Amino acid sequence: MTSSEKLWWFVLHRCFLIGSLVDSSSLAATTHFLSVTSTVGERAVLPCSWSSRLRSAAAAAASHCHIQWQTTASDTVFEKRGPQRWQAAEFEGRVEVPEEQLGHGDCSLVISDVQIGDTGRYESFMVVDGERSGKTRVFIQGVRLSVFDHKSRQAQGPGGELVLDLHTRHSVRVVFQGRNSSVWSTLWIKDDDESSGRMQKHPERQQLIMKNLERSDEGTYKVLDKHGLSISTVQLAVEGSPEVQTRVGSEVSAAGDASRSSRSSDLLVTSALVTSFLIIRLL
């Protein structure tokens, strides 16, 4: 027997014992959901421990079981039964229950490259097949996952460059809203060179670069996925904008007026003193 086969039989034995010892009717009527937060593109772990459901050390007849994760809307996300795995289309290649942890009672669901659309409530179950109890679907854990987009601010001068991190392979579009505008315009679409314009993809990194910034580039930039959900939001301020220049110019002008007024006052005082001195000498 190979080492992988030994590992699987060990996991199967643990799964059988737990399935025979757990009483699904003992679950509370109201599910307690653990809270997990993550950011787009990162790795989220939804906790699940079937060892917490053990009640005694009784043994049972031969059995077989598998792990199932689903949303509270009863949409199956992931199932694992021995070497067989099934993943929902929207989670394809992004979800897994590590086999090396199963033997230790850990059935946590690992979601890679997590997306805003993954936000929701999840439930884990152990499905047990046995001669004594038939098929039993045992609830294990409820988890509430919250996923947030990336938010940042950048300040650049005219002629500088804006760098946007894509964070995930699911980034497909960039839109822009000017500082004094309510209209969103598309600046970049994935795999569409004609739409790129000034925004170019970095040849090696998951980044977009827009060079030679102008004052009109000041505003909000959003990286979106195919569903139009936000992956990142960047607020760009271009130093030396007209408003700043006007304010600075006004301050300079006011300072100049004050300086000229001060010099005029000094000249008047000096003139008065000289005149007074001459009058005294003449007397």
C-alpha positions in Angstrom: 0.0 0.0 0.0 1.4 3.4 -1.0 1.8 6.3 1.4 -1.1 8.2 -0.2 -3.3 5.1 0.1 -2.4 4.8 3.8 -3.2 8.5 4.3 -6.6 8.1 2.7 -7.5 5.0 4.8 -6.4 6.8 7.9 -8.7 9.8 7.0 -11.5 7.4 6.1 -11.2 5.7 9.4 -11.4 9.0 11.3 -14.3 10.1 9.2 -16.2 6.9 10.0 -15.6 7.3 13.7 -16.8 10.9 13.7 -19.8 10.1 11.6 -20.9 7.4 13.9 -20.4 9.5 17.0 -22.1 12.7 15.9 -25.8 13.2 16.6 -27.2 15.7 14.1 -30.3 16.1 16.1 -28.3 17.7 18.9 -27.6 20.8 16.8 -29.0 24.1 17.9 -32.0 25.4 15.9 -30.2 28.7 15.2 -26.8 28.3 13.5 -23.9 30.3 15.0 -21.8 31.8 12.1 -18.1 32.5 12.6 -17.0 35.7 10.9 -14.1 35.8 8.4 -12.9 38.9 6.5 -10.6 39.1 3.6 -9.5 41.4 0.7 -9.9 40.7 -3.0 -7.1 38.5 -4.4 -6.0 37.1 -1.0 -6.5 33.7 0.5 -9.5 33.1 2.9 -9.8 30.1 5.2 -13.3 29.1 6.4 -12.8 27.2 9.6 -14.3 23.7 10.1 -13.5 21.2 12.8 -15.5 18.0 13.0 -13.6 16.9 16.1 -15.7 19.4 18.1 -18.8 17.2 17.4 -17.4 14.1 19.1 -19.5 12.9 22.0 -18.1 9.5 23.0 -15.6 6.8 22.0 -18.0 4.2 20.7 -17.2 2.2 17.6 -19.4 1.4 14.7 -19.6 -0.8 11.6 -17.9 0.0 8.3 -18.9 3.3 6.8 -18.0 5.9 4.2 -18.2 9.7 4.3 -17.4 12.9 2.5 -17.2 16.6 3.1 -19.6 19.2 1.6 -19.5 23.0 1.7 -22.5 25.0 0.5 -24.0 28.5 0.7 -27.1 29.1 2.9 -29.1 29.2 -0.4 -28.2 25.4 -0.7 -25.8 26.0 -3.6 -23.0 23.5 -3.4 -19.6 25.1 -3.5 -17.3 22.1 -2.9 -17.5 18.4 -2.2 -14.8 15.9 -1.4 -15.1 12.2 -1.2 -11.8 10.4 -1.2 -9.9 11.3 -4.4 -13.1 12.6 -6.0 -13.7 16.4 -5.9 -16.4 18.7 -7.2 -16.2 22.5 -7.5 -18.9 25.0 -8.5 -18.1 26.7 -11.8 -17.5 30.1 -10.2 -15.0 28.6 -7.7 -13.2 26.4 -10.3 -9.5 26.0 -9.3 -9.9 28.3 -6.2 -11.3 26.0 -3.5 -9.9 23.0 -1.6 -10.1 21.1 1.7 -6.5 20.1 2.3 -6.4 16.3 2.6 -3.4 16.3 5.0 -5.6 18.1 7.5 -8.6 15.8 7.3 -7.1 13.1 9.5 -6.8 15.7 12.3 -10.4 16.7 12.1 -9.8 19.8 10.1 -12.2 20.3 7.2 -11.6 24.0 6.6 -12.4 25.3 3.2 -9.5 27.3 1.6 -10.6 29.9 -1.0 -7.7 31.3 -3.1 -7.9 34.5 -5.1 -11.0 35.5 -3.1 -13.5 37.8 -4.9 -16.2 40.3 -3.8 -18.8 37.9 -5.2 -17.6 35.3 -2.7 -19.1 37.3 0.1 -21.9 35.4 1.9 -22.7 32.6 4.4 -21.3 29.1 4.1 -22.1 25.9 5.8 -20.1 22.7 6.1 -21.5 19.2 6.4 -20.2 15.6 6.7 -22.2 13.1 4.7 -22.0 9.6 6.2 -23.1 6.4 4.5 -23.5 3.3 6.7 -25.7 0.2 7.1 -26.9 1.2 10.5 -27.9 4.7 9.9 -28.2 4.9 6.1 -27.1 8.3 4.7 -26.8 11.0 7.2 -25.9 14.7 6.5 -24.3 16.1 9.6 -24.0 19.9 10.0 -20.5 21.0 11.2 -19.9 24.7 11.0 -21.4 28.0 9.6 -19.1 30.8 8.4 -19.9 34.3 7.3 -17.3 35.6 4.8 -16.9 39.3 4.0 -14.7 40.4 1.2 -13.6 44.0 0.6 -11.9 45.8 -2.2 -8.6 47.6 -2.0 -8.7 51.4 -1.3 -5.8 53.8 -1.6 -4.8 57.4 -2.4 -2.1 58.7 -4.6 -0.6 62.2 -5.1 1.5 62.9 -8.2 2.7 66.0 -9.9 2.1 66.9 -13.6 4.1 64.7 -15.8 4.2 61.9 -13.2 2.7 58.4 -13.5 -0.2 56.5 -12.0 0.3 52.8 -11.1 -2.8 50.7 -10.6 -2.4 47.2 -9.1 -4.7 44.6 -10.6 -4.5 42.3 -7.5 -6.2 39.3 -9.3 -6.5 37.7 -12.7 -10.2 38.5 -12.6 -9.5 42.2 -13.2 -11.0 43.0 -16.6 -11.8 46.8 -16.7 -10.7 50.2 -15.4 -13.1 53.1 -15.2 -12.5 56.7 -14.3 -14.5 59.6 -12.8 -13.1 63.1 -12.9 -12.9 65.1 -9.7 -15.7 67.5 -10.8 -17.7 65.0 -12.9 -20.5 62.5 -12.3 -19.7 60.4 -15.4 -17.7 57.2 -15.4 -15.6 56.5 -18.5 -13.8 53.3 -19.5 -10.0 53.6 -19.7 -8.9 50.0 -20.1 -10.4 46.6 -21.0 -8.5 43.4 -20.6 -7.1 41.9 -23.9 -8.4 44.9 -25.9 -5.4 46.9 -27.1 -7.5 49.4 -28.9 -9.2 50.5 -25.6 -6.0 50.9 -23.7 -5.1 54.4 -24.8 -2.7 55.9 -22.3 -3.1 53.1 -19.7 -0.6 50.3 -20.5 -0.1 46.9 -18.9 3.2 46.3 -17.2 5.1 43.6 -19.1 5.9 41.5 -16.0 3.7 42.7 -13.1 0.0 42.7 -12.5 -0.1 46.5 -12.9 -1.4 49.2 -15.2 0.6 52.4 -15.7 -0.5 55.8 -17.0 2.3 58.2 -17.7 2.5 62.0 -18.3 -0.2 62.8 -15.9 -2.2 66.0 -16.4 -4.4 68.0 -14.1 -7.4 66.7 -15.8 -6.4 63.1 -14.7 -7.3 64.0 -11.1 -10.2 61.9 -9.8 -11.3 58.3 -8.9 -10.1 55.1 -10.6 -11.8 51.7 -10.2 -10.6 48.3 -11.2 -13.6 46.0 -11.8 -14.2 42.3 -12.4 -16.5 40.9 -15.1 -19.5 41.4 -12.9 -18.7 45.1 -12.5 -17.8 44.6 -8.8 -14.9 46.7 -7.4 -11.5 45.1 -7.0 -9.7 48.4 -6.1 -10.5 52.1 -5.7 -7.8 54.7 -6.1 -8.2 58.4 -5.4 -5.7 60.4 -7.5 -4.7 64.0 -6.7 -2.5 65.8 -9.2 -0.4 68.4 -7.4 -0.5 71.9 -8.9 -4.2 71.7 -9.9 -5.8 75.0 -11.0 -7.6 75.4 -7.7 -4.3 75.0 -5.8 -2.6 77.5 -8.1 -5.4 80.0 -7.8 -5.2 79.7 -4.0 -1.5 80.0 -3.9 -1.6 82.9 -6.4 -4.2 84.7 -4.2 -2.0 84.2 -1.2 1.1 85.5 -3.0 -0.9 88.5 -4.3 -2.2 89.3 -0.8 1.3 89.0 0.6 2.6 91.4 -2.2 -0.2 93.9 -1.4 0.6 93.8 2.3 4.3 94.2 1.6 3.7 97.2 -0.7 1.4 98.7 1.8 4.0 98.3 4.6 6.7 100.0 2.4 4.4 102.9 1.7 3.7 103.4 5.4 7.4 103.3 6.1 8.1 105.9 3.4 5.4 108.3 4.8 6.8 108.0 8.3 10.3 108.7 7.1 9.2 111.7 5.0 7.3 113.1 8.0 10.4 112.8 10.2 12.7 114.5 7.7 10.3 117.4 7.2 10.0 117.9 10.9 13.8 117.9 11.3 14.2 120.5 8.5 11.5 122.8 10.1 13.3 122.7 13.4 16.6 123.6 11.8 15.1 126.6 10.0 13.6 127.9 13.3 
